Amino acid sequence: MIPIVSLLPVVNAQQKLVGLMPQFASGEVDSYAVLLNAFQQIDFFERLSPLFLLLRIEHPNTLPNDFPERVAGKNLMLLVPEHAIQDQEIQTKLNHFCHQGLRIIVDDFCSKASLVWPDTKGIMVDCHAGIPSHVQAWLFSLQNNQHLAKNLGTLAQLHTASEAGFSLFSGDFAFSPNNAQKSADASARARLLKLLNLVAQDADVKELEALFKQDASLSFMLFKIVSSAAFAQTVKVSSFVQAINLLGRRQLQRWLQLLLYARQNEQGSSLNPLLLRAAFRASAMEAYCRQRGGGRDEQDAAFMVGMFSLLDLLFGSSLWEILKPLNLPEPILLALTEREGELGQLLAVVEKSDRADQKSLVEGLSAQSIDAGTYYENLVYAYAWVNQVCQDL
C-alpha cells in the first residue's frame, strides 16, 4: 500500500524551491521503498528535475549496496540520523554510496568535539528552538557544503539560520504572522487589483496597457515573463499590446495573481516565502479540478481560490476587505473565507499537503475520496509549475 505523506518544500536563501521532503509518520519510516517505486511510476524525478527528493532513512543498514543504481541518484538526497551511523560497517556503506554519487546529509546532527561520521559533509539541524550552540563551529568548518535548517517557524529564525551558514531551509516560517507586509506604495496594490478585475472582465487591451504604463515594476515583470524560456518567444517584444497578446488573457490573469506576492518583496534579493506556497495551492487546486472533469472556467476558479487563499497573511488584513474590489462570485468567496462548497473543501485538503500534519491530510483525502495515486499525480503537477515559477521570477 502506498503511504500518503505530505511533501514539505525545501528552499534556498532566495526562497526558490530546490527540493521536496516526504514527512513520514513514526510507523511508516521504512516505507521509503514503496514510495520511491510509486514516484518512479509517475516519472517524479524527470518531471520535477532538477529538484531533489530529500528522503529520511532511519535504518541505513537495510539499504542494498546497489541502492544508488536503483534510484535516480543524482536527484536524491538521503537524510540519515546521526545516531544510526555510529557503526563502522554502516559508515563504510555510506561512503560507498557517496562514491557512487549519492548525496547524504546527516540529520539530527549532534557531533561536538569530533564527527560521529568522519566523512560528514552536509548536516541537518532542528532549529525550532534556535541553533544549538555546538553547531556553529561545524557550520564554519564544513562551510563548503550544503546544510539544512529544519522546523523554522518564523522569518526571524530563517534570518538567523541564514546568517549562521545554513543554505537550505524548511518549516512553516512562510505562515508566521510577521510575514504580513503593507505595500510601500498603496496605489501599486490598487493598480494590480484593478488589472486583475479588468482581465477578468475581458477589458480592451488598451485599458490594460494604460495601467501597465503607470507602474514600472509591473511593466518590467510583464516583459520578463513574456521573454522567459517558458514562452520561448522568437520575436522581439516591442510594445505592451504585443506583450499582452503574446501572453494571452488566461496566462496574464494567472501571472498577475502571482505578482501580488512577488512585488511585495521587490526591494529584496529573495522572493516572498508566501509566493511559493500560494503558487503550489493554486496549481494543486487546478490539478484536482481538471482531474474531476472541470472545464477551463472551473479550473481557473480553482486556481484563483488557491492563489488568493494567503492574501490575508500577505497584507495583514481580512480576505473580505482585500477581495472586495474584485467582485468575485459567491462560491469563490465562500471557499476562501469559510472553506465551504466543493472548492472550499478541496482547499482545506490542499493546504495540508505541504505541511507536517499527516493525520489531517489523510483524513481530508479520505473525505474527498482521493486515492494515493491521484494525490501524488496532482502534487507532481503542482510542484512542476512552482518549479517553473521559481525559474522565471
C-alpha positions in Angstrom: 0.0 0.0 0.0 1.4 3.4 -1.0 1.9 5.6 2.1 0.3 9.1 1.9 2.7 11.7 3.1 2.9 15.5 2.8 5.8 16.8 0.7 7.5 19.7 2.6 9.2 22.3 0.3 12.9 22.9 0.9 14.1 26.3 -0.3 17.4 28.1 -0.7 18.3 31.6 0.5 16.5 33.2 -2.4 13.3 31.4 -1.4 13.3 29.3 -4.5 12.3 25.7 -4.4 15.2 23.3 -4.5 13.7 20.1 -3.1 10.8 18.2 -1.5 10.9 16.3 1.7 8.4 13.5 2.5 7.1 13.7 6.0 6.6 10.1 7.2 4.6 9.2 10.3 6.6 7.4 13.0 5.2 4.0 12.0 6.0 4.4 8.3 9.7 5.3 8.4 10.6 2.2 6.4 8.0 2.8 3.7 10.6 4.6 1.5 10.9 1.7 -1.0 7.2 1.7 -1.7 7.1 5.5 -2.0 10.1 5.6 -4.4 8.5 2.9 -6.6 5.3 4.9 -6.7 7.3 8.1 -7.7 9.1 6.2 -10.4 5.8 5.1 -11.8 4.7 8.7 -12.4 8.2 9.9 -13.6 8.6 12.0 -10.4 12.3 12.8 -10.9 12.1 13.5 -14.6 9.1 15.9 -14.3 10.5 17.7 -11.3 14.1 17.9 -12.4 16.3 19.5 -11.1 14.5 19.4 -7.8 15.9 17.0 -5.1 13.9 14.5 -3.1 15.2 14.6 0.4 14.4 11.1 1.9 15.0 10.3 5.5 16.3 6.8 6.1 16.0 5.6 9.7 17.8 2.3 9.2 20.6 2.7 6.5 21.7 -0.9 7.2 18.6 -2.1 5.3 19.6 -0.4 2.1 21.0 -2.7 -0.6 24.6 -2.0 -1.8 23.3 -1.1 -5.3 20.7 1.3 -3.9 22.0 4.3 -5.9 21.8 2.3 -9.1 18.1 1.5 -8.4 17.0 5.1 -8.0 17.6 8.5 -9.7 20.7 9.0 -7.5 21.5 12.5 -8.9 18.2 13.8 -7.8 18.1 12.1 -4.4 19.5 13.2 -1.0 19.5 10.8 1.8 18.8 12.2 5.3 20.4 9.8 7.8 20.0 10.4 11.5 23.4 10.6 13.2 22.5 8.1 15.9 22.0 5.5 13.1 25.5 5.8 11.6 27.8 5.1 14.6 28.6 1.6 13.4 31.7 1.4 11.2 30.0 -1.0 8.8 27.2 1.5 8.1 29.7 4.3 7.7 31.5 2.1 5.1 28.2 1.6 3.2 27.5 5.3 3.3 31.0 6.1 1.9 30.3 3.6 -0.9 27.1 5.4 -1.7 28.9 8.8 -1.8 31.4 7.4 -4.2 28.5 6.4 -6.4 27.3 10.0 -6.5 24.5 9.8 -3.8 24.3 12.9 -1.6 24.0 12.2 2.1 23.1 14.7 4.8 23.5 13.8 8.5 20.1 14.6 10.2 19.7 15.2 13.9 23.3 16.3 13.9 24.8 16.3 17.5 28.5 15.9 17.0 30.5 18.1 19.3 34.3 17.6 19.8 34.6 15.3 16.8 32.4 14.0 14.0 30.5 10.8 14.6 30.9 10.0 10.9 34.3 11.4 9.9 33.2 11.8 6.3 30.2 14.0 7.2 29.7 16.8 4.6 26.2 18.2 4.9 24.3 18.5 8.1 20.6 19.0 9.0 19.6 20.6 12.3 16.2 21.1 14.0 16.2 24.9 14.6 12.6 25.3 16.0 14.1 26.4 19.4 17.2 28.2 17.9 20.5 27.0 16.6 22.2 24.6 19.2 25.5 26.2 20.4 27.7 23.3 19.2 26.5 23.6 15.6 28.0 27.0 14.7 31.6 25.7 14.8 30.7 22.9 12.5 28.9 25.2 10.0 32.2 27.1 9.8 34.5 24.1 9.3 32.1 22.4 6.8 31.3 25.7 5.1 31.8 24.5 1.5 28.9 22.1 1.8 25.1 22.5 1.9 23.4 22.4 5.3 19.7 22.3 6.1 17.9 24.1 8.9 14.5 22.4 9.5 11.4 23.3 11.5 11.9 27.0 11.2 8.7 28.7 12.5 9.3 32.4 11.9 11.1 34.7 9.5 13.4 35.8 12.3 14.5 32.1 12.7 15.0 31.9 9.0 17.2 35.0 9.0 19.3 33.7 12.0 19.8 30.3 10.3 20.9 32.0 7.0 23.3 34.3 8.9 24.8 31.2 10.7 25.7 29.5 7.5 22.8 27.3 6.5 21.9 27.3 2.8 18.7 25.2 2.8 15.6 25.8 4.8 12.3 24.1 5.7 9.5 24.8 8.0 6.3 26.9 8.4 8.1 30.3 8.5 6.2 31.5 5.5 2.9 31.4 7.5 4.2 33.3 10.5 2.1 36.4 11.3 5.1 38.8 10.9 5.3 37.8 7.2 2.5 40.3 6.6 3.8 43.3 4.7 2.0 46.5 3.9 3.0 47.6 0.4 5.2 50.7 0.5 3.0 52.0 -2.4 -0.7 51.5 -1.7 -1.5 52.8 -5.2 0.6 50.0 -6.7 -1.6 47.3 -4.9 -4.7 49.1 -6.1 -3.4 49.1 -9.7 -2.7 45.4 -9.6 -6.1 44.6 -8.2 -7.7 46.8 -10.9 -5.7 45.0 -13.6 -7.0 41.7 -12.3 -10.5 42.9 -12.4 -10.1 44.3 -15.9 -8.6 41.0 -17.2 -11.5 39.0 -15.6 -14.0 41.2 -17.4 -12.1 40.8 -20.7 -11.5 44.5 -20.9 -10.0 46.1 -24.0 -6.2 45.7 -24.3 -5.7 49.5 -24.4 -7.2 49.7 -20.9 -4.7 47.2 -19.7 -1.8 48.9 -21.5 -2.7 52.2 -19.7 -2.4 50.7 -16.3 0.8 48.9 -17.1 2.3 52.2 -18.2 1.6 53.6 -14.8 3.8 51.0 -13.0 7.4 50.5 -14.0 7.7 47.3 -11.9 4.7 45.7 -13.4 5.9 46.7 -16.9 9.2 45.1 -16.3 7.7 41.9 -14.9 5.3 41.7 -17.9 8.2 41.8 -20.4 10.4 39.5 -18.3 7.6 36.8 -18.2 6.9 37.1 -21.9 10.7 36.8 -22.6 11.2 33.8 -20.3 12.1 30.4 -21.5 8.7 29.1 -20.6 7.2 31.0 -23.5 10.2 30.6 -25.8 9.3 33.6 -28.0 11.5 34.0 -31.1 10.2 37.5 -31.8 11.3 40.7 -30.1 8.6 42.3 -28.0 8.4 46.0 -28.6 5.0 47.1 -27.2 2.7 46.5 -24.3 -0.1 45.4 -26.6 2.2 42.9 -28.2 3.3 41.5 -24.9 -0.3 41.2 -23.6 -1.4 39.4 -26.8 1.6 37.0 -26.8 0.9 36.1 -23.2 -2.8 35.7 -23.6 -5.6 36.7 -21.2 -5.6 33.5 -19.2 -1.9 33.4 -18.6 -1.9 37.1 -17.9 -4.5 36.7 -15.2 -2.5 34.0 -13.5 0.7 35.9 -13.5 -0.9 39.0 -12.2 -2.3 36.9 -9.3 1.2 35.6 -8.7 2.7 39.1 -8.8 0.5 40.1 -5.8 3.0 38.1 -3.8 6.1 38.8 -5.9 6.0 42.6 -5.8 5.7 42.7 -2.0 9.3 41.8 -1.7 10.6 43.6 -4.8 13.2 45.6 -3.0 14.9 42.4 -1.6 17.1 39.8 -3.3 14.8 36.9 -2.5 11.2 36.0 -3.2 8.5 36.4 -0.6 8.2 33.0 1.2 4.4 33.1 0.6 4.8 33.2 -3.1 5.9 29.6 -3.4 3.1 28.4 -1.1 0.4 30.3 -2.9 1.7 29.0 -6.3 1.6 25.5 -5.0 -2.0 25.8 -3.7 -3.2 27.4 -7.0 -1.7 24.7 -9.2 -2.8 21.9 -7.0 -6.4 23.2 -6.9 -6.3 23.4 -10.7 -5.0 19.8 -11.0 -7.7 18.4 -8.8 -10.4 20.3 -10.6 -9.1 19.1 -14.0 -8.9 15.5 -12.7 -12.5 15.7 -11.7 -13.6 16.8 -15.1 -13.8 20.5 -14.6 -13.7 22.7 -17.6 -11.5 25.7 -18.3 -13.6 28.2 -16.3 -13.8 25.8 -13.4 -10.1 25.2 -13.4 -9.4 28.9 -13.5 -11.7 29.4 -10.5 -9.9 26.6 -8.6 -6.6 28.2 -9.4 -7.8 31.6 -8.2 -9.0 30.1 -4.9 -5.6 28.6 -4.2 -3.7 31.7 -5.2 -5.8 34.1 -3.2 -6.0 31.9 0.0 -2.9 33.5 1.5 -3.6 37.2 0.8 -4.7 37.8 4.3 -1.3 36.8 5.6 0.4 38.8 2.8 -1.4 42.1 3.5 -2.2 41.6 7.2 -5.9 42.2 6.8 -9.1 40.2 6.3 -9.8 38.5 3.0 -13.2 40.1 2.8 -11.5 43.5 2.7 -8.9 42.6 0.2 -11.2 40.8 -2.2 -14.0 43.4 -2.1 -12.8 45.3 -5.2 -12.7 42.2 -7.4 -16.5 41.4 -7.3 -15.8 37.6 -7.2 -18.6 35.0 -7.5 -20.0 33.9 -4.2 -18.8 30.3 -4.4 -15.2 31.6 -4.7 -15.7 34.0 -1.7 -17.2 31.3 0.4 -14.4 28.9 -0.5 -11.8 31.4 0.6 -13.4 32.8 3.7 -15.4 29.8 5.0 -13.8 26.8 3.3 -17.4 26.0 2.1 -18.5 24.3 -1.1 -16.5 21.9 -3.3 -13.7 24.4 -3.8 -13.5 25.2 -0.1 -13.4 21.6 1.0 -10.7 20.9 -1.6 -8.7 23.9 -0.5 -8.8 22.5 3.1 -7.1 19.4 1.8 -4.5 21.2 -0.5 -3.4 23.5 2.3 -2.3 20.4 4.3 -0.3 18.8 1.5 2.8 20.9 2.2 2.5 21.0 6.0 3.6 18.5 8.6 0.1 17.3 9.6 -0.2 13.9 8.1 -3.2 12.7 10.1 -5.4 15.7 9.0 -4.1 15.2 5.4 -5.1 11.5 5.3 -8.5 12.3 6.8 -9.1 15.1 4.3 -8.1 13.0 1.3 -10.4 10.1 2.5 -13.3 12.5 2.9 -12.8 13.7 -0.7 -12.3 10.1 -2.0 -8.8 10.9 -3.3 -6.5 7.9 -3.5 -2.8 7.9 -3.2 -2.2 7.7 -6.9 -4.3 10.8 -7.7 -2.8 12.6 -4.7 0.8 12.2 -5.9 0.0 12.8 -9.6 -1.6 16.2 -8.7 1.3 17.1 -6.4 3.8 16.5 -9.1 1.8 18.6 -11.5 1.6 21.4 -8.9 5.2 21.4 -7.9 6.3 21.3 -11.6 4.5 24.6 -12.1 6.1 26.0 -8.8 9.4 24.9 -10.2 8.8 26.9 -13.4 7.7 29.9 -11.4 10.9 29.9 -9.4 13.0 29.8 -12.5 11.1 32.6 -14.3 10.9 35.1 -11.5 
